[in-house]
Amino acid sequence: MPIIRFTSEDRVHEVDAREGESLMQAAVRTGVPGIIGECGGELSCATCHVALADGWAAKCPEPSADERDLLDAVDGVRPESRLGCQIRMSAALDGLEAEVVPE
């Protein structure tokens, strides 16, 4: 299982993700603080906003136009911001590090 390291509320939460599961699903399933996933991954709420650690953005698929549009409407957006519901876990993303961006 790929591992994700979420930083939230000044703590690191190491999560075993399932292949094909989104970052948001893994975070909600394991109770990572700050990831709500209100829309269930339908790309309409941004309650799974994360900032990827250095080097990880290049390993993830590019964000879609819809994801970029939603991020443009969110406070606290950064160049490394992504919506966790749009990143599917695979062996290639084992060890991914993401900071939960507060709403």
TIGUVO-550933 format. One line per field, with one value per residue (C-alpha): x, y, z; residue in three letters. Coordinates in nm, 3 decimals. Example, Ala and Ser with C-alpha at 12.3 -4.5 7.8 and 13.67 -1.06 7.14 Angstrom:
BEGIN
x <- (1.230;1.367)
y <- (-0.450;-0.106)
z <- (0.780;0.714)
r <- (ALA;SER)
This chain:
BEGIN
x <- (0.000;0.128;0.188;0.079;0.221;-0.030;0.074;-0.226;-0.247;0.134;0.125;0.222;-0.039;0.100;-0.175;-0.177;-0.365;-0.530;-0.429;-0.669;-0.802;-0.787;-0.588;-0.919;-1.070;-0.763;-0.765;-1.136;-1.119;-0.839;-0.962;-0.695;-0.799;-0.894;-0.989;-1.367;-1.445;-1.788;-1.876;-1.750;-1.496;-1.733;-1.501;-1.740;-1.628;-1.247;-1.270;-0.981;-0.735;-0.372;-0.032;0.205;0.559;0.855;0.891;0.555;0.355;0.567;0.487;0.111;-0.109;-0.164;-0.475;-0.776;-0.920;-1.212;-0.975;-0.775;-1.097;-1.211;-0.869;-0.877;-1.183;-1.025;-0.848;-0.492;-0.415;-0.045;0.147;0.166;-0.207;-0.419;-0.754;-0.700;-1.003;-0.830;-0.512;-0.539;-0.284;-0.048;0.285;0.455;0.316;0.432;0.566;0.373;0.376;0.091;0.005;-0.362;-0.442;-0.680;-1.007)
y <- (0.000;0.348;0.575;0.940;1.176;1.449;1.745;1.886;2.094;2.071;1.690;1.434;1.170;0.870;0.696;0.367;0.443;0.190;0.170;0.391;0.566;0.946;1.144;1.279;0.932;0.806;1.112;1.090;0.713;0.754;1.074;1.323;1.659;1.932;1.708;1.695;1.584;1.745;1.688;1.329;1.398;1.566;1.868;2.121;2.213;2.235;2.089;1.859;2.138;2.032;2.173;1.912;1.905;1.988;1.753;1.579;1.802;1.686;1.322;1.381;1.428;1.789;1.948;1.970;2.306;2.247;2.182;2.497;2.702;2.580;2.644;2.999;3.064;2.931;3.135;3.033;2.884;2.830;2.719;2.367;2.355;2.063;1.914;1.578;1.427;1.465;1.270;0.891;0.690;0.446;0.284;0.576;0.813;0.608;0.847;1.150;1.443;1.692;1.974;2.021;2.385;2.533;2.677)
z <- (0.000;-0.082;0.217;0.240;0.500;0.579;0.794;0.977;1.294;1.335;1.340;1.079;1.003;0.814;0.620;0.429;0.108;-0.118;-0.485;-0.684;-0.374;-0.376;-0.120;0.008;0.051;0.239;0.467;0.545;0.600;0.855;1.022;0.915;1.070;0.823;0.529;0.506;0.151;0.172;-0.194;-0.198;-0.469;-0.714;-0.754;-0.606;-0.252;-0.203;0.151;0.058;-0.028;0.023;-0.063;-0.203;-0.067;-0.294;-0.587;-0.555;-0.790;-1.085;-1.002;-1.001;-1.308;-1.406;-1.253;-1.483;-1.589;-1.349;-1.057;-1.139;-1.159;-0.817;-0.663;-0.805;-0.589;-0.266;0.002;0.084;-0.257;-0.333;-0.643;-0.498;-0.409;-0.524;-0.436;-0.271;-0.443;-0.779;-0.699;-0.720;-0.527;-0.695;-0.615;-0.794;-0.528;-0.229;0.036;-0.095;0.148;0.165;0.402;0.483;0.400;0.660;0.531)
r <- (MET;PRO;ILE;ILE;ARG;PHE;THR;SER;GLU;ASP;ARG;VAL;HIS;GLU;VAL;ASP;ALA;ARG;GLU;GLY;GLU;SER;LEU;MET;GLN;ALA;ALA;VAL;ARG;THR;GLY;VAL;PRO;GLY;ILE;ILE;GLY;GLU;CYS;GLY;GLY;GLU;LEU;SER;CYS;ALA;THR;CYS;HIS;VAL;ALA;LEU;ALA;ASP;GLY;TRP;ALA;ALA;LYS;CYS;PRO;GLU;PRO;SER;ALA;ASP;GLU;ARG;ASP;LEU;LEU;ASP;ALA;VAL;ASP;GLY;VAL;ARG;PRO;GLU;SER;ARG;LEU;GLY;CYS;GLN;ILE;ARG;MET;SER;ALA;ALA;LEU;ASP;GLY;LEU;GLU;ALA;GLU;VAL;VAL;PRO;GLU)
